[in-house]
Amino acid sequence: MAQGGTHIKKPTIHDVAKQANVTPSTVSRVMNDSNLVKPRTRQRVLEAVQSLGYVPNKAARMFKYGKSRIIGLVVSAQHISELIYNAGFQAQFKALTEKAHNEGYNILIITSADADSETYFDVIKSQAADGFIIMSPSANESLASMLEEAGIPYIFNMKYSNNPADIYYASADDFEGGYTAANHLLELGHTDIRFIVGSVKGQIISFNGDRIRGFMKALSEYDIPFREEMIVRIPGQLEESYAGIHRLFQTEKPTALMISNEITTVAALNYFHDHGIRVPQDLSVIGFGPSEFFRGLRPNLTNVSFDIAWSSGRIVDMLLQRIERGPVSLEPAMKPKLNIQDSTARNE
């Protein structure tokens, strides 16, 4: 720590590459004693390493010399509560662990101080795991690029990027999920709908963007104009979600909600109970997530459900294929399922 408590950022492979005027992959080759680097370039890189105090990537050395039989599950500190309270993440963690154990691997939870790409990368490169499953980054375009250049096997647990080159994730068809939920409400006569989505640092993550586009398609098929106020951004923590629902219902009275986060769904139901808003008599509600979770709520929620066992199995399979440096088999996203329960009713 610097004077006054300011954190000194550790130099990254990109910092070394910039100072030595080479690519990150060249730095990686030098650190791994590759004979493909010219002596003059190697010397320049080593001088930059010494000058910056760069610590070589422990993970890369492990990839070269042997396997740890460990998969790192990386999540930011601000999202660690998702693993504790979010039923979707709990179910996914259980499924990932079971699949990994069946393949002879253990899962190690690794926390990052922040959700930005640089912080995630700094944590990942210092860990001696064979590969990494990455959850809830604020954006993955730059993170995926850094991991690719460093030669570190990784898979994202969901779609976090709109970059067509970022293909290493396993997810359900989120566009179809948004469309299916909205279409159900529209069939029941609801036109004043709000779609509550989570945000990270004010940004809507890709999978929610796909759900929004599905929502917009359903509206267009019913000739209902899309309005920006139909999308409500609420961070996914319990207290923040409760406060966000309160702000919404101070000024608006929609007849139906689609809620894209399980924790926000719980906060919303708590708010409706506290303020005498009846579901579904006064307000229809649809959630997104595992059906098992919603059956434990009151009322039993209509939901768009995703096959977590399937996606978790695909995540581990794809990561192991990347660890083995073999071809990665990609499959189309699985269609979500609409489970109609007690929280939606016709708008009279």
N, C-alpha and C positions, 0 to 999 in steps of 0.2 A: 504493500500500500504506500502511495506517495503521501507527502505531508498534507494534512488536512483531510485524509481519508479518501482521496481520489484513486480509483482503481487504474492500475497501469495495464493497458491491453497487451497481451502476449503477441509477438510477431507471428504472422501466418506464412504459409508457403507462398501466398500471393505477394506479401511484403518482400520476401527474399527475391522472388522472381522480378519484381519491379526494380529493386535496387541493383540486381545483377544484369538487368535488361535481357532476361530470358523468359521462357514460358514456365508455368508451374510444373508441367510435365518434365521439363529439363531439370528443375530443382529436384523432383522426385527421383529421377535417374541418378543424379549425383549422390543423393542420400542413400541410394540402394546399390552404390558401387557399380553402376552400369558402365560397360566399356564403349558405349555408343556416344559418349560426350567427349568433345575435344579437350585436351589438357588445359588450354587457355580458358575455355568456358568453365571447366570444372573449378579452376582456381578462382575465377570471378565469383562463382556461386559460393564456394567455401568461405571466401572473404566476407561476402554478404551475410552468410550464416553466423560467422563469428561476430561481425559488427552489430548485428541485430539481436544476437542471443537467441536465435531460433532453436526450438526444441524439436528434433525430428519426430515424425509421425510414428508412434508406437504401433498403431494399427497396421500401417504399411509394412513395417518390419515383420509383424506376425504373419501377414499374408504371404510374405516371401519365404519365411523359414519354417512355417508350420501352422497348424490350426489350433485354436483355443477351445473349439466346440462351444463357443459362447456367441449368442446373438444379443446385441445391444438394442434395447427398446428405449428410444430417446424421446423425451417430452420436456417442455419448458417448465420452469418452476411455477409460473402462473397458471399452467394447465394441469399440474399434478393432481389438483382436486377433481379433474375429469376422471382420472383413474379410480378415485375414491368414491365419488358420488354419482357419476354418469353411468347408468346401467348399460348403455351401448358400449362404452369403453371397457367396463367390467367384463361384459360378455366376450368382447373381442380379446381382451387380455387372457381370459381363461382359455379361449379357443386357440390362441397363438401359442400359449404355454404347452397345451396338450399336444398340438401338432409338432412343436419343436422337440419336445421330449421323445415323441415317437420317432423322430429323425436323429436322435442321439445328441441333441443340443439343449443347453440351458439358456434361459433368458435373464439378462441382467438389466434392471431399470436404471437408466442414466438420465440425470436432470441437467438441463441447460438453464443458466441464469435468466436468459431472455429468449423470446421466440423469433428473433431475427436470424437471418441466414449466417452471418459472420459468427455469432455466438454458438449456434448449433455446430458449425464446422469446427470451431476451436475445440469444442468438447469432444466431438466425434474423432478427430484426428489424434487425440491423446489417449484413446481407449484401445486396448488390445483385444478387441472382439473380431470375429471373422466377418461379420457384416452387421448392418443396422436397419432396424425398422423405425421409421421416423414419424412422429405424431405431432400434429398441430403447429407446424411452423407458420409464421405470418405470411410467408410467400416462399415458393420453392424454386423459382426460376434460377436465381443466382446460386442457391444452395446445391441444386442438382448439378449445375455446371462445375462448381468447386469440387464436389465429390467425384465427378467423372474424371476431372483432370488429375486428381490425387489417386485415382485407381481404387477407390474404396467402394465395395459392394453395398448397396442400400436399396430399400424399397419404402415408399410412402404408404401409410395405411389407408389413405383416401386420395382423391384427386385434389391437389392443391395448386395446380398450375394450368394455364391455358396454352402453354407452349406445346405444340404438337410433338416436339422431340422428347418431352418428359412423359415417358410411357411406363415407368416402373412404379406402378401402383395397382391395387386390386379393389374395385369398387362396384357398387350397384349402379344402375342407370339412373342417375340423379335427375336428368331431364324428364324421364318418364315418371319418376316419383313426384316431381312438382306438378306435372300435367295431370296425373291420376288423382292427386289430392284435390286440386282445384276443380277438376271435372266433377268429382263427387259432390262438392259443395254447390256448384252451379246447377247440377241436376236437381238438387233439393231447393232450388229457387233463391239461393244466396247470390247477391251481386255486390254487396258492400263487405268485401273480404279484405283482411289484412294478413300479410305473410310476414311473420316475425323470424328474422334470421340472425344468427350470431355474427359478430365481426371481431377481427383482431386488429387493434390499433386503427380502428375506423375502416378497415378494408374488408370487403366481402370475399371470402375464400371461394375458390373455383367451384367446388361441389355445390355451394349455395347459389352461385351464379347460374349453374345449370338448372337447379330447381326453380329459380326465378324465371328462366326462359321457358321452362315447361308450364309454369303458372300463366305466363303471358300468352302462350299458344292457346291454352284452354279458354282464356278470356276472349281472345280474338274469334274463336269458333262460336262463341255466344254473342258476338258483336258488342262486347262490353269494352269500352276504352280503358287501356291501362293508364294508371296515374301513379306518379312516383311515390305519393304518400301511402300507397298500398303496401310498400315495402318498409318495414320497421326494423331498424338495426338495434339490437340489444345485446350487449356482451353476455356470455353464457354463464356467469357466476350467479349463485342463488340470490344474494341480496341485490346485485345489480339488475337481475332479471325482474325481481319483484318491483323495484323502483321504476324500471322501464315500463312495465305493464301499468303501474299506477299513473305514470305520465300520459300514457296513451289514452286511458279511459277517463282522464280528466277533461279531455277535449273531444274525444270521438266515441261513438257507440256503434261499432261495426256489428253485423249479425253473425259473422263467422271469422275464425282465426285458423291459420295454418302455422304451426310452430316447429321450427327446424332443429331444435335442440331439446334433449330430454330434461335437462336441469331447468331450462326456461319454462318447459311445460309444467313441471312441478310448482315452480314459483307462480305461474299464472293460475293454476288451480287453487293454490293457497290464497291468492289475492281475491279470486272470485268468491271463495268461501267466506273470507273476511268481510267482503262488501256486499254480500247478498245477491250476487249475480249467478243465476241458475244455469247449469249446463245439462241438457241442451235447450231448455225452455227459452232462456234469454239469449243464449250464445252457443253456436256450434263450434267445436274444437277438433282439429285433426293434428296428431303428432307424427313425428318421424323417428323410427328406432325399432328396437326389438319388441315384438308383441308381448313377450313374457313380462317386460317391465310395465307396460301400460295396463295389464290385467291386475296389477297390484294397486292401481290408483282408483279413486272414486270421483266421477263415474269411470267405468272401464272405457278407455279412450279408443275411438276410431283412429287407426294409424296406418301409415305406409311403412311396411316392415321390410328389412333387408336381411338376407341370409348371411349372418355373421360367421357361421361355421365355414361356409363356402369361401367367403372373402379371406378369412384368416388362413385357411388352408392354401389358397392361392398365393397369399403374401409370403408365407414360409417357403413354398415350393419355388417361387420366382427368386427369392433371395438365395436359396441354396444353389440354384442354377447359376446365379451370378457369382457366388463364392467359388464354385467349381470352374468358372470362366467358360462355361459351355453356352449353347444357344438357349435363349429364354423363350419359353412358350407363352404367348399372349392370347388371352381369350376375351371375347366381347363381354361387356358389362352384363351382369345378371339383372333381369327384370324385377322390380320391386313388386310387393303384393299389398293390395288394399284390404285391410281387415275392418269391416264395418261393425262397430260396437255401439255403445250407449251415448256417446258424446256428440253425435250429429243428428239433426232432425230437420224436417222441412220448414222452410221459412214461410210462415203464414202471413 
